[in-house]
Amino acid sequence: MRKLTQLVLLTAALISGPVFAEMKIAVLNYQMALLESDAAKKYAVDAEKKFGPQLSKLKKLESDAKRIQDRLMKDGERMQQAELERLELEFKQKARDFQAQSKDLNDDKAIADRDMLEKLKPKLDKAVEDVLKSGNYDIVLERGAVVDVKPQYDITLRVIERMNQLR
């Protein structure tokens, strides 16, 4: 099947070589265009501020649990049974709290990311459309589908610039 596809492509290239030579081709890294825009960078800073306190609580829970675990491993054999049980219970509680708070943080961040994407996607689509129209391209390929591309064919930076101009 692969050889058949190669044969068809080779035949098409030979028959319509001049047509392909005149085609204007571009490559776009859609994800990079989105993430490198000013709006996405601002969102990243805002998200860091918004979710920073939750992340700090998680880090403290993690370090507390680690401290308890280390103490249990180091001194567990020498501890009285009551102290050992108390520490094990405290460790389990911190682990449960960590899991619950981690899930909550991940859920909240996912919702915020989706909201940001819903707001930015129309702006990105408009920027892509503007660049494509101004460049009069015949074919635009997603960067992930291309092995290598010369910089002059990559329109990602132009899309980012256009997106940053849109309000």
MODELLER restraints for C-alpha pairs under 7 A, 6 or more apart:
rsr = mdl.restraints
at = mdl.atoms
rsr.add(forms.Gaussian(group=physical.xy_distance, feature=features.Distance(at['CA:23:A'], at['CA:138:A']), mean=5.90, stdev=0.5))
rsr.add(forms.Gaussian(group=physical.xy_distance, feature=features.Distance(at['CA:24:A'], at['CA:137:A']), mean=4.93, stdev=0.5))
rsr.add(forms.Gaussian(group=physical.xy_distance, feature=features.Distance(at['CA:24:A'], at['CA:138:A']), mean=5.15, stdev=0.5))
rsr.add(forms.Gaussian(group=physical.xy_distance, feature=features.Distance(at['CA:24:A'], at['CA:139:A']), mean=6.55, stdev=0.5))
rsr.add(forms.Gaussian(group=physical.xy_distance, feature=features.Distance(at['CA:25:A'], at['CA:137:A']), mean=5.84, stdev=0.5))
rsr.add(forms.Gaussian(group=physical.xy_distance, feature=features.Distance(at['CA:25:A'], at['CA:138:A']), mean=5.97, stdev=0.5))
rsr.add(forms.Gaussian(group=physical.xy_distance, feature=features.Distance(at['CA:25:A'], at['CA:139:A']), mean=4.83, stdev=0.5))
rsr.add(forms.Gaussian(group=physical.xy_distance, feature=features.Distance(at['CA:25:A'], at['CA:140:A']), mean=5.82, stdev=0.5))
rsr.add(forms.Gaussian(group=physical.xy_distance, feature=features.Distance(at['CA:25:A'], at['CA:153:A']), mean=6.79, stdev=0.5))
rsr.add(forms.Gaussian(group=physical.xy_distance, feature=features.Distance(at['CA:26:A'], at['CA:137:A']), mean=6.75, stdev=0.5))
rsr.add(forms.Gaussian(group=physical.xy_distance, feature=features.Distance(at['CA:26:A'], at['CA:139:A']), mean=6.34, stdev=0.5))
rsr.add(forms.Gaussian(group=physical.xy_distance, feature=features.Distance(at['CA:26:A'], at['CA:140:A']), mean=4.71, stdev=0.5))
rsr.add(forms.Gaussian(group=physical.xy_distance, feature=features.Distance(at['CA:26:A'], at['CA:141:A']), mean=6.34, stdev=0.5))
rsr.add(forms.Gaussian(group=physical.xy_distance, feature=features.Distance(at['CA:26:A'], at['CA:153:A']), mean=4.81, stdev=0.5))
rsr.add(forms.Gaussian(group=physical.xy_distance, feature=features.Distance(at['CA:26:A'], at['CA:154:A']), mean=5.77, stdev=0.5))
rsr.add(forms.Gaussian(group=physical.xy_distance, feature=features.Distance(at['CA:26:A'], at['CA:155:A']), mean=6.36, stdev=0.5))
rsr.add(forms.Gaussian(group=physical.xy_distance, feature=features.Distance(at['CA:27:A'], at['CA:140:A']), mean=5.44, stdev=0.5))
rsr.add(forms.Gaussian(group=physical.xy_distance, feature=features.Distance(at['CA:27:A'], at['CA:141:A']), mean=4.77, stdev=0.5))
rsr.add(forms.Gaussian(group=physical.xy_distance, feature=features.Distance(at['CA:27:A'], at['CA:142:A']), mean=5.83, stdev=0.5))
rsr.add(forms.Gaussian(group=physical.xy_distance, feature=features.Distance(at['CA:27:A'], at['CA:143:A']), mean=5.63, stdev=0.5))
rsr.add(forms.Gaussian(group=physical.xy_distance, feature=features.Distance(at['CA:27:A'], at['CA:153:A']), mean=5.91, stdev=0.5))
rsr.add(forms.Gaussian(group=physical.xy_distance, feature=features.Distance(at['CA:27:A'], at['CA:154:A']), mean=4.66, stdev=0.5))
rsr.add(forms.Gaussian(group=physical.xy_distance, feature=features.Distance(at['CA:27:A'], at['CA:155:A']), mean=6.05, stdev=0.5))
rsr.add(forms.Gaussian(group=physical.xy_distance, feature=features.Distance(at['CA:28:A'], at['CA:140:A']), mean=6.90, stdev=0.5))
rsr.add(forms.Gaussian(group=physical.xy_distance, feature=features.Distance(at['CA:28:A'], at['CA:141:A']), mean=6.23, stdev=0.5))
rsr.add(forms.Gaussian(group=physical.xy_distance, feature=features.Distance(at['CA:28:A'], at['CA:142:A']), mean=5.16, stdev=0.5))
rsr.add(forms.Gaussian(group=physical.xy_distance, feature=features.Distance(at['CA:28:A'], at['CA:143:A']), mean=5.31, stdev=0.5))
rsr.add(forms.Gaussian(group=physical.xy_distance, feature=features.Distance(at['CA:28:A'], at['CA:154:A']), mean=5.87, stdev=0.5))
rsr.add(forms.Gaussian(group=physical.xy_distance, feature=features.Distance(at['CA:28:A'], at['CA:155:A']), mean=5.55, stdev=0.5))
rsr.add(forms.Gaussian(group=physical.xy_distance, feature=features.Distance(at['CA:28:A'], at['CA:156:A']), mean=5.00, stdev=0.5))
rsr.add(forms.Gaussian(group=physical.xy_distance, feature=features.Distance(at['CA:29:A'], at['CA:142:A']), mean=5.86, stdev=0.5))
rsr.add(forms.Gaussian(group=physical.xy_distance, feature=features.Distance(at['CA:29:A'], at['CA:143:A']), mean=4.74, stdev=0.5))
rsr.add(forms.Gaussian(group=physical.xy_distance, feature=features.Distance(at['CA:29:A'], at['CA:156:A']), mean=5.67, stdev=0.5))
rsr.add(forms.Gaussian(group=physical.xy_distance, feature=features.Distance(at['CA:30:A'], at['CA:142:A']), mean=6.91, stdev=0.5))
rsr.add(forms.Gaussian(group=physical.xy_distance, feature=features.Distance(at['CA:33:A'], at['CA:156:A']), mean=5.78, stdev=0.5))
rsr.add(forms.Gaussian(group=physical.xy_distance, feature=features.Distance(at['CA:33:A'], at['CA:159:A']), mean=6.44, stdev=0.5))
rsr.add(forms.Gaussian(group=physical.xy_distance, feature=features.Distance(at['CA:33:A'], at['CA:160:A']), mean=5.20, stdev=0.5))
rsr.add(forms.Gaussian(group=physical.xy_distance, feature=features.Distance(at['CA:34:A'], at['CA:40:A']), mean=6.74, stdev=0.5))
rsr.add(forms.Gaussian(group=physical.xy_distance, feature=features.Distance(at['CA:34:A'], at['CA:124:A']), mean=6.66, stdev=0.5))
rsr.add(forms.Gaussian(group=physical.xy_distance, feature=features.Distance(at['CA:35:A'], at['CA:41:A']), mean=6.97, stdev=0.5))
rsr.add(forms.Gaussian(group=physical.xy_distance, feature=features.Distance(at['CA:36:A'], at['CA:160:A']), mean=6.91, stdev=0.5))
rsr.add(forms.Gaussian(group=physical.xy_distance, feature=features.Distance(at['CA:37:A'], at['CA:160:A']), mean=5.55, stdev=0.5))
rsr.add(forms.Gaussian(group=physical.xy_distance, feature=features.Distance(at['CA:37:A'], at['CA:163:A']), mean=6.81, stdev=0.5))
rsr.add(forms.Gaussian(group=physical.xy_distance, feature=features.Distance(at['CA:37:A'], at['CA:164:A']), mean=6.19, stdev=0.5))
rsr.add(forms.Gaussian(group=physical.xy_distance, feature=features.Distance(at['CA:38:A'], at['CA:164:A']), mean=5.96, stdev=0.5))
rsr.add(forms.Gaussian(group=physical.xy_distance, feature=features.Distance(at['CA:54:A'], at['CA:105:A']), mean=6.87, stdev=0.5))
rsr.add(forms.Gaussian(group=physical.xy_distance, feature=features.Distance(at['CA:58:A'], at['CA:98:A']), mean=6.18, stdev=0.5))
rsr.add(forms.Gaussian(group=physical.xy_distance, feature=features.Distance(at['CA:58:A'], at['CA:101:A']), mean=6.98, stdev=0.5))
rsr.add(forms.Gaussian(group=physical.xy_distance, feature=features.Distance(at['CA:58:A'], at['CA:102:A']), mean=6.86, stdev=0.5))
rsr.add(forms.Gaussian(group=physical.xy_distance, feature=features.Distance(at['CA:61:A'], at['CA:94:A']), mean=6.29, stdev=0.5))
rsr.add(forms.Gaussian(group=physical.xy_distance, feature=features.Distance(at['CA:61:A'], at['CA:98:A']), mean=6.16, stdev=0.5))
rsr.add(forms.Gaussian(group=physical.xy_distance, feature=features.Distance(at['CA:62:A'], at['CA:98:A']), mean=6.88, stdev=0.5))
rsr.add(forms.Gaussian(group=physical.xy_distance, feature=features.Distance(at['CA:65:A'], at['CA:91:A']), mean=5.54, stdev=0.5))
rsr.add(forms.Gaussian(group=physical.xy_distance, feature=features.Distance(at['CA:65:A'], at['CA:94:A']), mean=5.93, stdev=0.5))
rsr.add(forms.Gaussian(group=physical.xy_distance, feature=features.Distance(at['CA:65:A'], at['CA:95:A']), mean=6.73, stdev=0.5))
rsr.add(forms.Gaussian(group=physical.xy_distance, feature=features.Distance(at['CA:68:A'], at['CA:87:A']), mean=6.76, stdev=0.5))
rsr.add(forms.Gaussian(group=physical.xy_distance, feature=features.Distance(at['CA:68:A'], at['CA:91:A']), mean=6.23, stdev=0.5))
rsr.add(forms.Gaussian(group=physical.xy_distance, feature=features.Distance(at['CA:69:A'], at['CA:91:A']), mean=6.92, stdev=0.5))
rsr.add(forms.Gaussian(group=physical.xy_distance, feature=features.Distance(at['CA:76:A'], at['CA:84:A']), mean=6.43, stdev=0.5))
rsr.add(forms.Gaussian(group=physical.xy_distance, feature=features.Distance(at['CA:123:A'], at['CA:163:A']), mean=6.45, stdev=0.5))
rsr.add(forms.Gaussian(group=physical.xy_distance, feature=features.Distance(at['CA:124:A'], at['CA:163:A']), mean=5.95, stdev=0.5))
rsr.add(forms.Gaussian(group=physical.xy_distance, feature=features.Distance(at['CA:127:A'], at['CA:159:A']), mean=5.62, stdev=0.5))
rsr.add(forms.Gaussian(group=physical.xy_distance, feature=features.Distance(at['CA:127:A'], at['CA:162:A']), mean=5.37, stdev=0.5))
rsr.add(forms.Gaussian(group=physical.xy_distance, feature=features.Distance(at['CA:127:A'], at['CA:163:A']), mean=5.02, stdev=0.5))
rsr.add(forms.Gaussian(group=physical.xy_distance, feature=features.Distance(at['CA:128:A'], at['CA:159:A']), mean=5.62, stdev=0.5))
rsr.add(forms.Gaussian(group=physical.xy_distance, feature=features.Distance(at['CA:131:A'], at['CA:158:A']), mean=6.93, stdev=0.5))
rsr.add(forms.Gaussian(group=physical.xy_distance, feature=features.Distance(at['CA:131:A'], at['CA:159:A']), mean=6.24, stdev=0.5))
